[in-house]
């Protein structure tokens, strides 16, 4: 399914992309693609999914391979650099940043496969993969196959993906398969893409261009080895990005930071147009910038703390290190930043032609996601009490 369509970049910009051998090179490529992301944003949001040129630019940049472990030939990129990539795109278009974040998870999932399945599904690393684990589907064991049915919501990036993963509960002879701890076995399975029906149900006010459509299969037969334990036990001796199940989702915190910075960028231009001698406007702009820096600081302190541990051999991050409330904190700060910057925009922000209008809608979409929910602070509080007892 690999396309040969070339992105709408100048030959010089295209040739300037570095070989994506490590996190620094891929991050540099992403930053080089930000102008293209801004240029493609209107079409992305109009059609409701990432454009083909943008998909191919991300492939060339190496973004689909960032989560692959070293043993699979991947660059094994730190969470800090992954978050920086997402933030850079969010400063241009939050929908594209959302797609970047989701498709960065390709290697996290693929690295859990056995050697045979990995060779079958990933003959190369630059194959974008999306997936959703809710609501869970059903997989019935039939010899060496799983018979899978289900409907999954919010398959972000699905229109640009060449592999599709889904979460299923497993049944054997009609009886649900349970793990040793009494919890149901939940697998991530790779669906046969030609049997997947993608539903046209992504009609939303924010993050329109993320293409987060639902999808379904009915009785798809899948080799049992094309699966992995979705909720595996943390493993201290695993490679860094395979140690803990939730690692793919921390880079999402870069999106509200990028949105906040985008708001400050637009507000700065508005203040300059209206005159830079108004102390009230200058004060509001300074406050917005300071809050944006605060959001950025809390996010990178969090992912940095996780990186410090997972990249050390034989160690796992503590509960308090993993139970981060950084994403909801950054989102709340971004909401305040956007409110301040909206005041600086004045009545012009209500017009669709104003880029600030889309930014407001996209932030509403971000705040609806579980990764930014205030409920995450409950687990932070609980962990603090448990570790201080």
C-alpha positions in Angstrom: 0.0 0.0 0.0 3.0 2.3 0.0 2.3 5.4 -2.1 4.8 7.0 -4.5 3.1 10.4 -4.2 5.7 13.0 -3.4 4.8 15.7 -0.8 4.3 19.3 -1.9 7.7 20.4 -0.7 10.5 22.2 -2.6 13.2 19.9 -3.9 15.6 21.6 -1.5 13.5 21.1 1.5 12.8 17.5 0.5 16.5 16.7 0.0 17.3 18.4 3.3 15.6 15.7 5.4 18.1 13.6 7.3 18.4 9.9 7.3 16.1 8.9 10.2 18.7 6.8 12.1 18.1 8.3 15.5 15.8 10.5 17.6 17.8 13.7 16.9 17.6 13.2 13.1 13.9 12.4 13.2 13.1 15.4 15.4 15.1 17.6 13.0 13.0 16.2 10.1 9.8 16.9 11.9 10.8 20.5 12.6 11.7 20.9 9.0 8.2 19.7 8.0 6.3 22.2 10.2 5.8 24.7 7.3 4.4 21.9 5.2 2.1 20.9 8.1 0.8 24.4 8.3 0.3 24.5 4.5 -1.6 21.2 4.5 -3.7 22.0 7.5 -6.6 23.5 5.6 -7.0 20.5 3.4 -6.5 18.1 6.3 -9.3 19.6 8.3 -11.6 20.1 5.3 -11.5 16.4 4.3 -11.3 15.1 7.8 -8.0 13.2 7.6 -4.4 13.7 6.9 -3.4 14.4 3.3 -1.5 11.9 1.2 1.5 14.3 0.8 1.7 14.7 4.5 1.5 11.0 5.1 4.4 10.4 2.8 6.4 13.2 4.2 6.1 11.7 7.7 7.2 8.3 6.3 10.3 9.9 4.7 11.0 11.8 8.0 11.0 8.5 9.9 8.2 9.3 12.3 6.5 5.9 12.0 9.6 4.1 13.3 10.3 6.1 16.5 8.8 3.5 18.8 10.6 0.5 17.4 13.1 -1.1 19.8 16.8 -1.5 19.0 16.5 -5.2 18.7 14.0 -4.6 15.8 16.4 -2.2 14.1 14.6 0.8 15.4 15.9 4.1 16.7 14.2 3.6 20.1 13.5 7.3 20.5 13.1 8.8 24.0 9.7 10.0 25.2 11.2 13.5 25.5 12.0 13.6 21.8 8.7 12.0 20.8 6.9 14.7 22.8 9.0 17.5 21.1 7.9 16.1 17.7 4.3 16.3 18.7 4.6 19.8 20.2 6.3 21.1 17.0 3.4 19.9 14.8 0.8 21.1 17.3 2.1 24.6 16.9 1.0 24.3 13.2 -2.0 22.0 13.3 -3.3 20.0 16.3 -5.0 17.4 14.1 -1.7 16.6 12.3 0.0 16.5 15.7 -2.6 14.0 16.9 -2.0 11.8 13.9 1.8 12.1 14.5 1.3 11.0 18.1 -0.9 8.0 17.3 1.2 6.8 14.4 4.4 7.1 16.5 2.9 4.2 18.5 3.5 1.8 15.6 6.7 0.4 17.0 5.4 0.1 20.5 2.9 -2.4 19.3 5.0 -4.1 16.7 7.9 -4.7 19.0 5.6 -6.9 21.1 5.3 -9.4 18.3 7.2 -12.6 18.0 9.8 -12.9 15.3 7.6 -14.7 12.8 4.7 -12.3 13.0 7.1 -9.3 13.0 8.7 -10.5 9.7 5.2 -11.0 8.2 3.7 -7.7 9.3 6.7 -5.4 9.3 9.1 -6.2 6.5 10.1 -2.5 6.8 9.7 -0.1 9.8 8.0 2.8 8.0 4.5 1.3 8.0 2.0 3.5 9.8 -0.2 1.6 12.2 -3.3 2.9 14.1 -5.5 1.1 16.6 -8.2 1.4 19.2 -8.8 -0.8 22.2 -12.3 0.4 23.1 -14.9 -0.9 23.1 -13.3 -4.3 23.2 -14.1 -6.7 20.5 -14.3 -10.5 20.7 -11.8 -13.2 19.6 -12.8 -16.8 19.6 -9.9 -19.3 19.4 -10.2 -21.7 16.5 -7.0 -23.8 16.3 -4.2 -21.6 15.2 -6.5 -18.7 14.3 -8.6 -16.1 16.1 -12.1 -15.3 14.8 -12.6 -11.7 15.5 -15.6 -9.4 15.5 -16.2 -6.0 16.9 -16.6 -2.3 16.4 -13.9 0.1 17.7 -14.3 3.8 18.1 -11.9 6.7 17.4 -9.4 5.0 15.2 -7.3 8.1 14.9 -5.1 8.2 11.8 -6.9 5.2 10.2 -7.2 6.8 6.8 -3.5 7.1 6.6 -2.7 3.7 8.1 -1.5 0.5 6.5 -1.9 -1.7 9.6 -4.8 -1.6 12.0 -4.8 -3.0 15.5 -7.8 -3.7 17.7 -8.4 -4.7 21.3 -10.3 -8.0 21.9 -11.3 -10.2 24.8 -10.5 -13.9 24.2 -12.9 -16.8 24.3 -12.1 -20.5 24.0 -15.0 -22.9 23.5 -17.4 -20.2 24.6 -15.6 -19.6 27.9 -13.7 -16.3 28.5 -10.0 -16.8 28.9 -8.7 -15.3 32.1 -5.2 -14.4 33.2 -3.5 -15.8 36.4 -4.5 -12.7 38.3 -8.2 -13.2 37.5 -8.4 -10.4 34.9 -9.6 -11.1 31.4 -7.0 -11.7 28.7 -7.1 -8.7 26.3 -5.1 -9.0 23.1 -4.1 -6.4 20.6 -4.7 -8.1 17.2 -3.7 -7.0 13.7 -6.8 -7.0 11.5 -6.7 -8.0 7.8 -7.0 -4.5 6.4 -9.0 -5.6 3.4 -11.8 -6.8 5.7 -12.0 -3.7 7.8 -15.0 -1.4 7.3 -14.2 2.2 8.1 -17.2 4.1 9.2 -17.9 7.7 8.2 -18.7 8.9 11.7 -16.0 11.5 12.5 -18.1 14.7 12.4 -16.8 16.9 15.2 -16.0 20.5 16.2 -12.4 19.9 17.0 -9.5 17.8 15.7 -11.4 17.3 12.5 -8.4 16.4 10.6 -7.3 13.6 12.9 -9.6 11.2 10.9 -10.6 9.4 14.1 -13.3 7.2 12.5 -14.7 4.0 14.0 -14.1 0.7 12.2 -15.4 -2.8 12.4 -14.9 -6.4 11.3 -17.3 -9.4 11.4 -15.7 -12.8 11.7 -12.3 -11.9 10.5 -9.8 -14.8 10.8 -6.4 -13.8 12.1 -3.3 -15.9 12.8 -3.0 -16.2 16.6 0.6 -15.1 16.4 -0.5 -11.7 15.0 -1.4 -10.6 18.5 0.1 -9.4 21.8 -0.9 -9.1 25.4 -2.3 -5.6 25.6 -1.9 -5.4 29.4 1.4 -7.1 30.0 3.1 -7.0 33.3 5.9 -4.3 33.5 9.2 -5.9 32.7 12.4 -4.4 34.0 14.7 -6.4 31.7 12.8 -5.4 28.5 14.1 -2.8 26.1 13.3 0.8 27.2 10.1 1.4 25.2 8.8 -2.1 26.0 9.0 -2.0 29.8 5.6 -0.5 30.5 2.3 -0.8 28.6 1.3 2.9 28.7 4.4 4.5 27.4 3.0 5.3 23.9 0.6 7.8 25.2 2.8 10.3 27.1 3.8 12.2 24.1 0.2 13.4 23.7 1.0 16.0 26.4 2.9 17.9 23.7 -0.4 18.8 21.9 -1.8 21.2 24.5 1.7 22.8 24.8 1.8 23.3 21.1 -1.7 24.7 21.0 -0.8 27.2 23.8 2.3 28.3 21.9 0.2 28.6 18.7 -2.2 30.9 20.6 0.7 33.0 21.8 2.0 33.3 18.3 -1.3 34.5 17.0 -1.8 36.9 19.9 1.7 38.3 19.4 0.8 39.2 15.8 -2.6 40.7 16.9 -0.9 42.9 19.6 1.7 44.1 17.0 -1.2 45.0 14.6 -3.1 46.9 17.3 -0.1 48.7 18.6 2.5 47.6 21.1 2.2 50.6 23.5 -0.9 49.3 25.4 0.4 48.1 28.8 -2.7 46.0 29.4 -2.2 44.1 26.1 1.4 43.6 26.8 0.6 42.3 30.3 -1.8 39.8 29.0 0.6 38.6 26.3 3.3 38.2 28.9 1.0 36.2 31.1 0.1 33.9 28.3 3.7 33.3 27.4 4.6 32.6 31.0 1.8 30.1 31.4 2.9 28.4 28.1 6.4 28.0 29.5 4.9 26.6 32.7 2.9 24.0 30.7 6.0 23.1 28.7 8.1 22.7 31.9 5.7 20.4 33.6 5.3 18.1 30.6 9.0 17.7 29.9 9.8 17.2 33.6 7.4 14.3 33.5 8.5 12.6 30.4 12.1 13.3 31.3 11.7 11.5 34.7 10.3 8.5 32.9 13.2 8.5 30.4 15.7 8.7 33.2 14.5 5.3 34.4 13.4 3.3 31.4 16.8 3.9 29.7 18.6 2.4 32.6 19.1 -1.4 32.4 17.0 -3.5 34.8 15.0 -0.7 36.2 11.3 0.2 36.2 9.8 3.7 36.9 8.0 4.0 40.3 4.3 4.4 40.5 4.6 8.1 41.2 6.9 8.6 38.2 4.3 6.9 35.9 1.2 8.4 37.6 1.7 11.7 35.9 -0.9 14.5 36.0 1.1 16.5 33.6 -1.1 16.2 30.5 -4.3 17.5 32.3 -2.2 20.2 34.0 -0.8 21.3 30.7 -4.3 21.2 29.2 -5.7 23.4 31.9 -2.9 25.9 31.5 -3.5 25.8 27.7 -7.1 26.6 28.3 -6.1 29.7 30.3 -3.6 30.7 27.6 -6.2 30.4 24.9 -8.7 32.5 26.9 -6.1 35.3 27.4 -5.1 35.2 23.8 -8.7 35.2 22.6 -9.2 38.5 24.5 -6.2 39.9 22.7 -7.7 38.7 19.4 -11.0 40.6 20.0 -14.1 40.1 17.9 -12.0 38.9 15.0 -11.7 35.4 16.5 -15.3 34.4 15.8 -14.7 34.4 12.0 -13.8 31.1 10.4 -11.1 32.8 8.3 -9.3 33.6 11.5 -6.9 30.7 12.4 -7.6 31.3 16.0 -11.1 29.9 15.5 -9.8 26.4 14.6 -7.4 26.5 17.5 -10.2 27.0 20.0 -12.1 24.1 18.5 -9.1 21.8 18.5 -8.4 22.5 22.2 -12.0 21.5 22.9 -11.3 18.2 21.1 -8.1 17.7 23.2 -9.9 18.3 26.5 -12.4 15.5 25.6 -9.7 12.8 25.5 -9.0 10.5 28.4 -5.3 11.5 28.4 -6.2 15.0 29.5 -8.9 14.1 31.9 -8.8 15.6 35.4 -9.6 12.0 36.6 -5.9 11.2 36.1 -5.2 13.3 39.2 -7.1 10.7 41.2 -4.4 8.1 40.5 -1.7 10.6 41.2 -3.2 11.4 44.6 -3.7 7.7 45.4 -0.1 6.9 44.4 1.2 9.7 46.6 -0.7 8.3 49.6 0.5 4.7 49.0 4.1 5.6 48.5 4.2 7.9 51.5 2.6 5.4 53.9 
